[in-house]
Amino acid sequence: MTTTGHDSLKTRRSLEIDGKKYDYYSIPAAQEAGLGDVSRLPFSLKVLLENLLRHEDGRTVTSDDVNALAGWLKDKKADREIAYRPARVLMQDFTGVPAVVDLAAMRDAMVNLGGDPKKINPLAQCDLVIDHSVMVDKAGSASAFAENVDLEMERNGERYAFLRWGQKAFNNFRVVPPGTGICHQVNLEYLAQTVWTTEDQNGSEVAYPDTLVGTDSHTTMVNGMAVLGWGVGGIEAEAVMLGQPISMLIPEVVGFKLTGKLKEGTTATDLVLTITQMLRAKGVVGKFVEFFGPGLDELSLADRATISNMAPEYGATCGFFPIDEETINFLNFTARDADRVKLVEAYAKAQGMWRDADTPDPVFTDTLELDISSVEPSLAGPKRPQDRVLLSEATSEFQKALPTLSGNNDGIEKKVAVAGTDYSIGSGDVIIAAITSCTNTSNPGVMLAAGLVARNARAKGLKVKPWVKTSLAPGSKVVTDYLVEAGLQDDLDALGFNLVGYGCTTCIGNSGPVAEPIANAIAEGELVACSVLSGNRNFEGRVSPQAKANYLASPPLVVAYAIAGSLNIDITKDALGEDQDGNPVYLKDIWPTNQEVHDVVRDSLNRDMFAKRYSDVFAGDAAWQSIETAEGQTYTWDAASTYVQHPPYFEGMQKDAGGFSDIQGARVLALLGDSVTTDHISPAGAIKADSPAGEYLRDHNVPEKDFNSYGSRRGNHEVMMRGTFANIRLRNEVAPGTEGGVTRHMPDGEQQWIYDASMQYQKDGVPLVVFAGKEYGTGSSRDWAAKGTRLLGIKAVVAESFERIHRSNLVGMGILPLQFPEGVTRQTLKLDGTETVDITGIEGGIKPRMTVPCAITRADGSTVNVDLLCRIDTLDEVEYYRHEGILQYVLRNLSAS
């Protein structure tokens, strides 16, 4: 729905462009009608303000909400909840499949409640891009791409058939088939419009800012082209699709001033790693970040998108860039409709959303500043994207981290011979070098720089070390077009960076197998092997089970480290190798100048590439089109499927919600430390044969070679609940000294898989809680981290602090997020997992951010009491929790309407 028609300030106006008329809700008109001067409101908040003006209905959006947002300028913050309605939803297949599974299950539940299943239908435009399923099974050869595509289609046929059913069954739901590109790059290059239009009920064309939520945390990438969007859990995205507003507090906005431009030898990746480190140190979780200053004029839109992409890594809700001349240039260059581009410019200028040299700086809650020319070549690692290290210090910093990474000081210097080869490997050697992920493969500057490094290295006779698995996974087919046009794909191929697929690959753990002799050598020597990838995530256990240290780097540095073969080589001063005459070759000998990169970008990209690649983007290839699928408004579930199963969330659901109840006699399933990520809670990567999920698949006659990944099996709750807290690097203090998804069942103390213990507790009617440290739930916006938690019988998670999306997802699944008071932790309370926990004060009703008493009884019978902060933050969230989940809330409302 575009508008409700309330419009108490009478702000509806018209724009005429080349004889075509557009209606819009005018911020300047609202100012004139008494709203006050909002000209220096941050651009990102002007988008929210327009959203409120357009959706004002006196109920979900009131004139007080509009005034509160306008009044933000006074205090630079506003402690007010607003109802925000994004224009559209973006999904990728790992999170999209379970979302469509939920919609299909909601249709069944609607039938059971006596309602019309067609009411369960996306009201907002929803696009799903299949980009997370391709794995790097084959690499380093001309046939790798074709072989990986064949394996992808073979493994994922059930899921793809299900998505094709959804494409037919639901309105406003489009699927971009596999082998097209990464969802964020497809969004940037094609789907996003910067200004969106919809025909209203009167037949008028209404223009408004393009906004979205996505089921992937890197949805923020499109903020680089002034599209306000961020990642939410699949649960929240489904609610938006079904017409529910996002309930949010008006955010603080941190302004990040950029001046200067990149100096010789640095890349956009170095810039974004620097910004990520600065903003993490600043503390911007739950806040908007907006970039301003003269430095914006030195950044291409691809550079801006690279910075915006990493918002989850610096912790912000979004990293926003306003509309300016560069936005218009990019829209034109990527073959957007000419009328749309004219509308974007005219609309932005009419609304006070246009930035140029004369625009006064917005007012911000707080600011920080970076002179871009001060940026130095950098990596980030070995475990977190915010842990930036200077390239010149990468070797020494790795060696400092090595004892902790190894846990086995005796093996640090050890070299292990690789069977069947003439070489040995040791700790610090790079076993994976991957040009991968949405962050950098969207940026022609760094991609073509990688090609130039490959060309120069090839000319010198340099080769990649034989123990390095190399791969190239571009974000879209346009990337292949310009690498070929520049003649650089041949050079990348010569070094083993052959095309492996169009998708996320290594960055999400789809790095595929490391050669068995190398894996055996790593295991034998307990080596700390390394990966270097141009990604955005390097959390423990994510990239590959064999790589304990993982470093984020620009694509050209990925090529350099593949040649060097080790983090123990300081590539800023040590030789990478020798040329044909035996002379040492250094990084400076093969690194292109900024001007060379600029020239090849100018000469090898053109508008026709975008026009051609996106002319029929939803059609897919012959393999996609030949997939047979079910028909009908409700889905015919296949009981034998190990990919798609009917989820149990709506079993026994009544027409009316019940009340609130206290949590009594709960046991502690897990005691976890700081920075527990959604990867730790719900891994996306490989399924181990001896894990509960592996046992389930074996019991269903799935051979180990066909296990696929957790991410690909998110449509099957049986696999996913067994995979919850199953990350191989999880450290649960209830079972000290262990690594992986284990706990101790109480009161007997028997060590078990977390899944098995959970099933026993649930059988005995024992509720469960989890205690954790700071930043619980950081990382990808993985709804299964909340869904799996719910299915394991966990009623509450108590942490020192929560990541924004995961906290919201917990509430969306009917789980209570509770926060320790300042200075109190699981450690100060000396918890060991033998305790029982009573959480009271809920039964009488919940108010946002109320205090909740918690009594912890130790094994010796002594009790400690602590008051916890209830992190149900809004009144809407109170309702979601009362209904035992947001989907139940939506379903009951739709059934009653």
C-alpha positions, 0 to 999 in steps of 0.5 A: 500500500502506498498511502492511507490518505489521512495526510493531516498536513495536506502535503500531497503535491505533483511533479511533472516531468516530460509530460508525465505526472507523479504525486508525492508527499512533500516535506517542504509542504509539511514545513510550510504547514507548521512542521518546522524547519527540517532542512538539516535533518539527516538525509536518512531521517528525511526518508523516514519522515516521508514514510510517516507523512505518506502512511499517516492514518491516525492509528499506526502513524499519527501526527504526533509521530510526524512531529516527533521525527521533525523534533529530532533536531532538538535533541538529536534523538527521539525516544519514540516508537514509529511504524515504518513501512518499507517499499519492498523485501529482498531475499537470498535463498538460504533465508528465502527458502525458510521464509517461503516455507513459513508462508506455505505453512501459514496458508495451511494454518489459515485453512485450519483456522477456517480462513482463506489461504489467499490472504497469505500473500506478499503485499509488498514487492518481494524479490528472491535471488538464488546466490547462496547455494553454489559451492566451490567443489571444483576450482582452478580449472576452465571447467570449474564453473560448469561442474559447480553449476551441475552439482548445485542443480543436482543438490538443490533440485528439491529447494528450487522446485519449491521456489518455482512453486512459490513464484507461481503461487504468490503474487508480488514474488519474483525469483532471480534464478541461480547463476545470475549474481549475488542478491546485493549486486543484483539489487545495486545493478538492477532491482533498486530504483532510488525512487520507487513508484506505485499506482494508488487506488485512485489510479495516480502514480505516486513517487517515494524513496526506494526503501527495503528490508532484506533477509541478509544483513548486507542488504545495507550495500544499496545504501550506497545509492541512497536506498534506505535498507537493512537486514532483518530476520526472515521472520520480520521480513515475512511480516513486512511482506504480509503488510505489517509495519516494522516497529522501530525507535527513531534512531540516533544518526552518527555523521561520518565526515570524509575528506581527501582521496585515496593515496597511491597503492590503497584501495576501497577495501582498505578504506572500508576496513579502516571505517569499520574499525573506527565505527566499531570503536565508536559504538554505533549498534542500533544507530544510523550512520550517514556519510557526508563531506567533500570526500564523497566527491572522490568516491565512485558509487561502487566505493560507496556501496563497498562502505555501505555493505559493511554496516553489519561489521561496524554494527550500524543499522545502515551506512547511508549516502545521499542522492547526488550527481554520482547517483544519477551517473550510476543509474544512467550507466547501469541502464536504468529507465531514462524516465526513472533517472529524471524522476530521481533527480527531480524528486530529490531536489523537490524534497530537499534530498539532493546533495551538492557542494552548496548543501549545508551539512546535516545535524547529527547526534555525533560525528567522526571524521576520516581523511581518506588520504591517511588510509593504509593498505590493510587486512582484517583478522584473524577472526573478526572483520573489525580487527584491522591490521596494517598490511606491513604488520600482518605477519608480526600480528599473525605470529603474535596471535598464533599461540592462542589460535593454535592452543598447542605451542609445540606445533607452531614451528612444525612442518608437515609433508603433504602426501603425494607432493614434494612440499610441506605446509605449516602454520601460517600457510594460506590454503584458500585464496578467494575473490568472493562476496558481495562487498568487493566483487561489486566494485570494478576498481578492486576487481580490475586491480586484481586482474592487473596484479595477475597480469603483471605477476604472469608476465614475471613468471610468478605462480600460485603456491601449489597448496593454495585453493584459488577461486573467483566468484563474481557478484554478477555476470557484468563482472565477467564481461568487463574482465573479459573486455579488459583481457584480464580474465585470461591472466586470472585464469593463468593463476588459477582464479578461474570462474567458479560460480556467481554467488557468495561461495567462500564468504559464507562457508561454501568454500568446498573441500580442501584437497584431502592430502592437505586437510590430512597434513593440517590435522596431523600437525594441528596446524593453524592454516589460513585463508585470505578472502575478499569477503566481509565475514571471517568468524571462527569456523565459517570459511573452512573447517581447515582454516583457523585464521581468516583474513579479509583483504582486497581482491588484488591482495588475495592474488598476492597472498596466493602467490606468496602462499603464507602469512609468514611472508611479509609481502610489503618487504619480502619477495613473493617469488622469482621471475624467469631469470631467478630475480626476486619479485616484490609486491611493488613490482606487480602492483598497478598504479591508481591511474592504471586502474582508473584507465582500465575501469574507464575503457572496459565497462559500458552501459550495454553490458548492464542492459544485456545482462538484465534484459531477461533476468528472471527467465533463467537457463534451460536447467532452471526452466526444466525443473518440474514443480507442484501447482496449487494455492497450498503446497503439497509437502513431501514427507520424504524430502530432506530439504523442505518440511512442514514446520511445527510453529502453528501446530495446535494454534488457537484462534486467540492468543493466551496470556503471559507466564513466568519461567520456573525451574529452567535449566542452563543449556549453554553458557557462552562468552562474548561475540557469539555470532549467528554462525555459532548459533546456527552455522551455514557451512558443512554438516559433520557426519558425526553430528546430530544433523549428520546422523539424521541425514544418514538415517534418511539414506543421504550419503555424506557426499550429498549432505550439502550445507546447513544453509541449503537445508534451512527449509527442513527444521529437523536438520536445522534444530539439530544444527543449532549451537552445533558450530565446530568452534562453539565453546560452551562453559557448561561443558568446559574444555570442549569445542562444538555443540556439546553440553552437560545434562543436569542434574546427572551431569552427563555430557551430550550433544546440545540437541540430545540434551534439549530433547531430554529436557523437553520430554521431561517438561523442563524449560531452558535458558542460555546465558551469554556475554557481550554482543550476542547474535552478531553477524548474519541476520540468520532467522534460524538462530532464533527459530532453532533456539525456539525449537530447542525449548529455550524460553529466555536468553540472558546476555550482557548485550544483543545485536539488533537483528538477533534480539528482534528475531528472538522476540519474533519467535516468542523467546524472551531476551533479557539483559544483565545490569551493568557490572553483572555477568555470568562470570561475576555470578560464577555460573557453571551450568548446574543452576536452576533459574526462575524468571518471574514478574512476567505473568502480570504482563510485560511492558517494554524494557521493564525490570524482570526479577531472576532467581538463580539457585545453585546446586548447593541450594543457595540462591542469588537474585538479579534484576534483568532488563527486559529487551522487548523494546516496543509495544508491538513486540509485547504483542508478538511475544504474547502471541508466541511469535510474530507469524502467529500474531499476523496469522491471527489478525489476517484470520480475523479480518 
